[in-house]
Amino acid sequence: MSDFLGGLFGDEKSQGTEDQKNQYSSGQGNDASSGGQGNGASSSAQGNDTSQTTSGNKNEGSLELHKEQLDVTKNNVSAGEVVLSKEVVEEQKTVDVPVMHEEVVIKRKPMNNERSNASISAQETVHIPVSQEQVEVNKYTVTTEEISASKRQVEETQQVQETLKHEEAHVNTTGSVDIVEGGSGFEDINKG
């Protein structure tokens, strides 16, 4: 950049000297050919036009500055999955159940030794059935609850860091070159 601008402004002075020489030589050519030949005059005019065009190309230069910007895109990727399943867990459960049973109550009643016509025998017996309640356990299945799963979208903010590059213009001069500020000064450019 410094060599480009330095050479640019340095060539401007030398180009100006060359333009003066061309004008001087073309002026002499016009005096010499002032005898009325139009071809010499048109030739010198064409020479002046060529030097002005060349001078115009070398007196101007520009640079385009570029910088990087972030291009953020989002893609859907798999974050995992949820599987609903069941397992059987056994546990011991104790329940207190009230049960009934029968008991035999023996009572003796004195008879005061009254006379009886019954004969004495060991064949007479009395049978009293005794019963009780017995616990019987049966199991049946009931529905306790229902488990369902669904998806929902939750938005959150993530920070992304990236290093970006940009171009800065620097102006350096060599030799005796005058720079006139126009718009933004060269000092501002050097500060970046």
N, C-alpha and C positions, 0 to 999 in steps of 0.2 A: 504493500500500500504506500509506504513512504517513498520507495523507489519510483512507483508509478506516478504519484503526484509531484514528487520532486523533479522527475524527468519531464513531466508534463509542463510545469511552470518554467523549468530551465529551458526547454525547447521553444517556449513561447518567445523569449527574448531573441534567441538565435533565429527563429522563424521571422520575427519582425525585421531583423537585419537583412535576411535574405529577401524579404518583400521589398525593402527599400532598394536593394541592389537590382532586383528585377524591374522595379519601376524606373530606375535610373537608366538601365540598359534599354528598356522599351521606349523611354523618352528619347534617347539618342537614336534609336531606330526610327522613331517617328520623324525626328528632324532630318535624318538622312534620307528618308523616303518621302519627304514632304513634297517631292516633285509631282505628286498627284497620283501615285499608285495606291489604290484603295486596298489592294491585297496586303500590303505591309501594315497598314493601319488595323485591318481586321485581324491579322495574325498577332499583332501585339495585344489587341483587346482580348483575344482568346487566351493568350498567355497570362494576362492578369486574372481572368476568370478561373483558370486552373489553379493559380497560386492561392486565390481566396478560398476555393473549395478545400484544398489541402490544408490550408491554415485553419479553416473552420473545424475540420475533423480533429486536429491535434490540440485545439484550444479548449475542448470540452471532454469530460470523462465522468462516468458515473459507476457506482457500485451498488448492487442490490444486497441488502442485509437480510439474513434469514434467521429464523429461530424455530425451535421444536415446540410443539404443543402436544398435550396429552390427548389421546384418543381412547376413551374409556368405553368398553363394551362389557356386557354381562352375558354369561352363558349358564344354562341350567346343567348342573352336574349332579350325580347321585351322591347323597349324603348318608345313605344307609337305608335300612328298612326296619319295620316293626312287625313282629310275628306274634299273633295271639294263639295261644295253645292252652291245654288243660292238663293237669296232673292230679293224680289221686293221692290224697293225704289221709292216713289213718290216725284216729285218735281214740283213746279210751274215754268212755262216758259212763258215769255212775248215777243211777237214778234210784231214789227211795220209793218203793212201792208198798203200800199197806196191804196185807193179806189177812184173811180170816181162816181160823181153824176151830174145830169143835173139841171140847174137853168133856170128859165124863165125870159127873159129880156123884159120889157115893154118899148116901145118907142112911143112917140107921135110926129106926123108930122102935122103941120098946113096946111089946104087946101085953105086958103084965101077966104072962104065963097063962093065957086063956086056953081052954081045951080046944083041940082041933081033931077032926076026923081024918085028916090027911096022913098017909103013911110016909114013913121016912124012906126017902129014895135019893140016890145020887144021879138019877137020870134027868132031872129037871134043870135046864139051863136057859139063860136069857141072852140073846144076841142084840147088841146095840151098835149099829153102824156109826162110825165116826168119819167125818169128812173135813177137808181143808182146801183152801185155795192154793193153787200152784201158779207161779208166774211163768208166762210164756212170752218170749220176746220175738217180735217180728219187725222187719225193717221195710220201709217204703221210701221212695225218692220224692223230694219236693224241689221246686225251683226257688233258689234263694235270691239271685240277682242276675242281671244281664250286663255283660261287658261289651262295649262297642268302641271302635276306633275310627277316627276320621282325621282329615288333614285341614289345616288352615294356614294361610300365608301371614307371616309376621315380617314386617319391614324393620331393618336395623341399618345403622350407618357404619361403614367400615372405612378406615383411613388407608389410602394408598400413597406411597412415597415413590417418586421416580426422579432421576436426575435429568434435567433438560439442558440442552446446549443452545446458545444463540451467538450470533456474530456481532461484533462491535467494530466501528470504524475508528481508525487512528490516523492522524495527519502529522507527518514529520516533514520538515523542509531541510534542504541543504543549500548552502550558498546564500546569496542575497535575494530573497524572495519575499515580496509583500503579499500578505493575505488579507483580504477585505471580508469582513463578516457579512453574510447575507442570510436572513432567516434565523437559523440556529448557528451560533458561532462555532468555530473550530475548537475552542476551549471546551465547550459543552460536549463536543464529540469525543474529545480525548478523555473527558471525565467518565464517559460511558454511562 
